[in-house]
Amino acid sequence: MDTKLADLKLKPWLLAELNQRGYQVAGDIRHLSPAEALRIPGMGGRDWQKVAKALGRDPYPNLKKRR
């Protein structure tokens, strides 16, 4: 979990928001649920997918897979 958020190529305003909240590396966001993370101003679906991949998590665990 030593992946820095700056290395994930997030939007600059999202990176500034996360830094203001004290998040420097992807592991700092581990305690947030997907719903809580998506409520952060500037956090969109694509950005959340990048962060979740860095954490090794499924970005949307409650969605059913269609066949």
DOTINU-39013 format. One line per 2 residues: for each residue x, y, z of N, C-alpha, C, O, CB. Coordinates in nm, 4 decimals. Glycine has a CB too. Layout:
BEGIN
X Y Z X Y Z X Y Z X Y Z X Y Z | ...
***
This chain:
BEGIN
0.0804 -0.1186 0.0000 0.0000 0.0000 0.0000 0.0854 0.1261 0.0000 0.0403 0.2308 0.0464 -0.0919 -0.0008 0.1181 | 0.2056 0.1181 -0.0502 0.2917 0.2353 -0.0530 0.2757 0.3152 -0.1818 0.3592 0.4005 -0.2118 0.4360 0.1938 -0.0360
0.1707 0.2894 -0.2578 0.1474 0.3645 -0.3799 0.1020 0.5052 -0.3435 0.0007 0.5233 -0.2759 0.0427 0.2938 -0.4698 | 0.1767 0.6033 -0.3882 0.1400 0.7415 -0.3602 0.0229 0.7807 -0.4492 0.0131 0.7371 -0.5639 0.2606 0.8370 -0.3821
-0.0648 0.8628 -0.3955 -0.1809 0.9075 -0.4724 -0.1380 0.9909 -0.5924 -0.2068 0.9914 -0.6944 -0.2763 0.9883 -0.3836 | -0.0269 1.0606 -0.5823 0.0222 1.1406 -0.6945 0.0651 1.0522 -0.8112 0.0606 1.0952 -0.9264 0.1392 1.2286 -0.6498
0.1062 0.9297 -0.7824 0.1485 0.8371 -0.8876 0.0313 0.7770 -0.9637 0.0513 0.7173 -1.0695 0.2317 0.7265 -0.8283 | -0.0905 0.7912 -0.9123 -0.2082 0.7322 -0.9767 -0.2646 0.8199 -1.0881 -0.3613 0.7814 -1.1539 -0.3158 0.7065 -0.8735
-0.2057 0.9367 -1.1099 -0.2487 1.0304 -1.2137 -0.3959 1.0702 -1.1965 -0.4755 1.0653 -1.2902 -0.2270 0.9688 -1.3523 | -0.4285 1.1098 -1.0731 -0.5621 1.1593 -1.0435 -0.5719 1.3049 -1.0877 -0.4707 1.3695 -1.1150 -0.5949 1.1447 -0.8922
-0.6935 1.3552 -1.0942 -0.7137 1.4956 -1.1302 -0.6461 1.5841 -1.0250 -0.6472 1.5516 -0.9063 -0.8664 1.5293 -1.1417 | -0.5875 1.6958 -1.0688 -0.5145 1.7810 -0.9724 -0.6008 1.8311 -0.8574 -0.5543 1.8371 -0.7436 -0.4555 1.8997 -1.0441
-0.7270 1.8674 -0.8857 -0.8117 1.9191 -0.7774 -0.8521 1.8077 -0.6811 -0.8724 1.8331 -0.5624 -0.9373 1.9867 -0.8352 | -0.8641 1.6846 -0.7310 -0.8933 1.5717 -0.6419 -0.7719 1.5411 -0.5554 -0.7856 1.5143 -0.4361 -0.9346 1.4464 -0.7231
-0.6550 1.5449 -0.6143 -0.5326 1.5204 -0.5391 -0.5153 1.6257 -0.4296 -0.4734 1.5935 -0.3184 -0.4105 1.5200 -0.6331 | -0.5475 1.7510 -0.4606 -0.5401 1.8567 -0.3592 -0.6406 1.8325 -0.2471 -0.6088 1.8534 -0.1300 -0.5649 1.9941 -0.4232
-0.7617 1.7887 -0.2817 -0.8646 1.7590 -0.1810 -0.8213 1.6440 -0.0903 -0.8383 1.6507 0.0314 -0.9981 1.7246 -0.2492 | -0.7660 1.5396 -0.1492 -0.7207 1.4253 -0.0695 -0.6045 1.4635 0.0210 -0.5968 1.4173 0.1348 -0.6797 1.3097 -0.1606
-0.5143 1.5471 -0.0285 -0.4026 1.5926 0.0544 -0.4512 1.6792 0.1695 -0.3955 1.6722 0.2790 -0.3016 1.6700 -0.0299 | -0.5544 1.7612 0.1472 -0.6102 1.8423 0.2551 -0.6721 1.7553 0.3633 -0.6704 1.7906 0.4813 -0.7143 1.9391 0.2003
-0.7266 1.6416 0.3227 -0.7866 1.5497 0.4197 -0.6830 1.4610 0.4875 -0.7171 1.3829 0.5764 -0.8906 1.4632 0.3516 | -0.5570 1.4720 0.4465 -0.4496 1.3975 0.5117 -0.4166 1.2654 0.4460 -0.3454 1.1843 0.5052 -0.4850 1.3729 0.6525
-0.4653 1.2409 0.3271 -0.4370 1.1162 0.2561 -0.3181 1.1375 0.1640 -0.3237 1.2209 0.0735 -0.5611 1.0680 0.1755 | -0.2109 1.0633 0.1860 -0.0905 1.0749 0.1043 -0.0683 0.9515 0.0175 -0.0243 0.9632 -0.0968 0.0305 1.0977 0.1929
-0.0986 0.8335 0.0711 -0.0814 0.7079 -0.0016 -0.2156 0.6367 -0.0098 -0.3088 0.6681 0.0643 0.0250 0.6174 0.0669 | -0.2239 0.5414 -0.1001 -0.3506 0.4710 -0.1220 -0.3980 0.3978 0.0039 -0.5184 0.3851 0.0259 -0.3360 0.3716 -0.2371
-0.3062 0.3504 0.0853 -0.3430 0.2799 0.2075 -0.4176 0.3662 0.3082 -0.4883 0.3138 0.3943 -0.2207 0.2247 0.2716 | -0.4025 0.4969 0.2983 -0.4728 0.5870 0.3899 -0.6237 0.5855 0.3664 -0.7009 0.6178 0.4567 -0.4197 0.7293 0.3749
-0.6659 0.5483 0.2460 -0.8078 0.5499 0.2100 -0.8733 0.4139 0.2342 -0.9936 0.3986 0.2129 -0.8247 0.5905 0.0633 | -0.7961 0.3164 0.2781 -0.8448 0.1791 0.2935 -0.9696 0.1700 0.3811 -1.0561 0.0865 0.3546 -0.7357 0.0924 0.3521
-0.9814 0.2524 0.4835 -1.0935 0.2426 0.5776 -1.2244 0.2953 0.5197 -1.3303 0.2700 0.5772 -1.0608 0.3181 0.7042 | -1.2207 0.3674 0.4084 -1.3421 0.4231 0.3491 -1.4165 0.3194 0.2666 -1.3553 0.2403 0.1948 -1.3082 0.5436 0.2625
-1.5479 0.3200 0.2772 -1.6280 0.2349 0.1896 -1.6351 0.3031 0.0529 -1.6056 0.4221 0.0422 -1.7723 0.2099 0.2491 | -1.6736 0.2297 -0.0518 -1.6860 0.2939 -0.1835 -1.7820 0.4125 -0.1825 -1.7561 0.5132 -0.2484 -1.7325 0.1925 -0.2862
-1.8910 0.4020 -0.1096 -1.9876 0.5123 -0.1038 -1.9263 0.6354 -0.0379 -1.9477 0.7474 -0.0841 -2.1138 0.4692 -0.0275 | -1.8504 0.6154 0.0697 -1.7860 0.7285 0.1367 -1.6784 0.7914 0.0486 -1.6640 0.9136 0.0452 -1.7249 0.6836 0.2697
-1.6041 0.7092 -0.0215 -1.4981 0.7618 -0.1079 -1.5569 0.8413 -0.2239 -1.5015 0.9440 -0.2631 -1.4107 0.6474 -0.1614 | -1.6674 0.7951 -0.2785 -1.7286 0.8651 -0.3910 -1.7972 0.9944 -0.3485 -1.8323 1.0756 -0.4341 -1.8284 0.7748 -0.4596
-1.8172 1.0155 -0.2188 -1.8736 1.1413 -0.1694 -1.7684 1.2509 -0.1556 -1.8029 1.3667 -0.1321 -1.9409 1.1186 -0.0356 | -1.6411 1.2162 -0.1699 -1.5353 1.3168 -0.1643 -1.5495 1.4058 -0.2871 -1.5581 1.3549 -0.3988 -1.3928 1.2507 -0.1579
-1.5521 1.5375 -0.2688 -1.5670 1.6270 -0.3841 -1.4558 1.6048 -0.4869 -1.3373 1.6070 -0.4536 -1.5672 1.7735 -0.3380 | -1.4961 1.5837 -0.6114 -1.4012 1.5621 -0.7194 -1.3741 1.4170 -0.7502 -1.3177 1.3860 -0.8552 -1.2745 1.6283 -0.6872
-1.4132 1.3260 -0.6605 -1.3874 1.1838 -0.6821 -1.4935 1.1285 -0.7756 -1.6112 1.1212 -0.7401 -1.3860 1.1055 -0.5475 | -1.4522 1.0905 -0.8928 -1.5427 1.0304 -0.9897 -1.5199 0.8811 -0.9982 -1.4337 0.8257 -0.9300 -1.5252 1.0944 -1.1267
-1.5971 0.8177 -1.0816 -1.5883 0.6727 -1.0959 -1.4531 0.6250 -1.1444 -1.3987 0.5275 -1.0925 -1.6935 0.6249 -1.1897 | -1.3984 0.6937 -1.2441 -1.2689 0.6532 -1.2998 -1.1576 0.6702 -1.1965 -1.0684 0.5860 -1.1866 -1.2367 0.7350 -1.4264
-1.1629 0.7785 -1.1199 -1.0621 0.8010 -1.0158 -1.0740 0.6964 -0.9060 -0.9731 0.6467 -0.8560 -1.0762 0.9419 -0.9563 | -1.1969 0.6631 -0.8685 -1.2168 0.5627 -0.7648 -1.1666 0.4270 -0.8126 -1.1118 0.3505 -0.7332 -1.3653 0.5542 -0.7252
-1.1839 0.3961 -0.9392 -1.1345 0.2694 -0.9923 -0.9825 0.2623 -0.9830 -0.9277 0.1563 -0.9528 -1.1796 0.2508 -1.1377 | -0.9142 0.3723 -1.0082 -0.7678 0.3758 -0.9965 -0.7240 0.3526 -0.8528 -0.6309 0.2763 -0.8270 -0.7128 0.5099 -1.0470
-0.7915 0.4188 -0.7591 -0.7565 0.4047 -0.6175 -0.7865 0.2622 -0.5703 -0.7054 0.2018 -0.5000 -0.8341 0.5082 -0.5310 | -0.9018 0.2087 -0.6084 -0.9395 0.0730 -0.5669 -0.8415 -0.0299 -0.6229 -0.8067 -0.1259 -0.5542 -1.0831 0.0402 -0.6131
-0.7974 -0.0109 -0.7457 -0.6999 -0.1029 -0.8041 -0.5695 -0.0983 -0.7264 -0.5076 -0.2023 -0.7038 -0.6750 -0.0690 -0.9519 | -0.5268 0.0201 -0.6852 -0.4047 0.0337 -0.6060 -0.4197 -0.0334 -0.4695 -0.3220 -0.0823 -0.4127 -0.3690 0.1818 -0.5883
-0.5424 -0.0354 -0.4173 -0.5693 -0.1012 -0.2893 -0.5902 -0.2505 -0.3040 -0.5871 -0.3236 -0.2049 -0.6903 -0.0398 -0.2240 | -0.6114 -0.2971 -0.4268 -0.6388 -0.4384 -0.4486 -0.7822 -0.4757 -0.4160 -0.8102 -0.5896 -0.3784 -0.5452 -0.5220 -0.3665
-0.8736 -0.3797 -0.4302 -1.0152 -0.4023 -0.3990 -1.0987 -0.3957 -0.5247 -1.0578 -0.3385 -0.6258 -1.0659 -0.2999 -0.2969 | -1.2182 -0.4559 -0.5169 -1.3172 -0.4426 -0.6223 -1.3798 -0.3048 -0.6070 -1.4299 -0.2730 -0.4992 -1.4254 -0.5569 -0.6158
-1.3788 -0.2210 -0.7120 -1.4295 -0.0850 -0.6961 -1.5779 -0.0781 -0.6637 -1.6212 0.0127 -0.5928 -1.4031 -0.0073 -0.8202 | -1.6551 -0.1708 -0.7134 -1.8004 -0.1705 -0.6895 -1.8437 -0.3110 -0.6472 -1.8930 -0.3874 -0.7301 -1.8791 -0.1241 -0.8179
-1.8260 -0.3460 -0.5196 -1.8501 -0.4835 -0.4764 -1.9972 -0.5252 -0.4766 -2.0255 -0.6450 -0.4803 -1.7949 -0.5020 -0.3398 | -2.0902 -0.4323 -0.4727 -2.2309 -0.4698 -0.4610 -2.3007 -0.4834 -0.5952 -2.4177 -0.5215 -0.5993 -2.3033 -0.3690 -0.3777
-2.2329 -0.4536 -0.7045 -2.2956 -0.4643 -0.8358 -2.2965 -0.6101 -0.8807 -2.1989 -0.6830 -0.8632 -2.2221 -0.3759 -0.9392 | -2.4090 -0.6506 -0.9391 -2.4189 -0.7851 -0.9927 -2.3589 -0.7862 -1.1330 -2.3757 -0.6914 -1.2097 -2.5665 -0.8340 -0.9944
-2.2910 -0.8916 -1.1644 -2.2319 -0.9048 -1.2972 -2.3375 -0.9579 -1.3932 -2.4056 -1.0560 -1.3633 -2.1075 -0.9983 -1.2944 | -2.3506 -0.8942 -1.5061 -2.4483 -0.9380 -1.6057 -2.3842 -1.0420 -1.6965 -2.2639 -1.0400 -1.7227 -2.5013 -0.8178 -1.6889
-2.4677 -1.1315 -1.7424 -2.4173 -1.2354 -1.8331 -2.4674 -1.2123 -1.9715 -2.4358 -1.2892 -2.0622 -2.4575 -1.3740 -1.7862
***
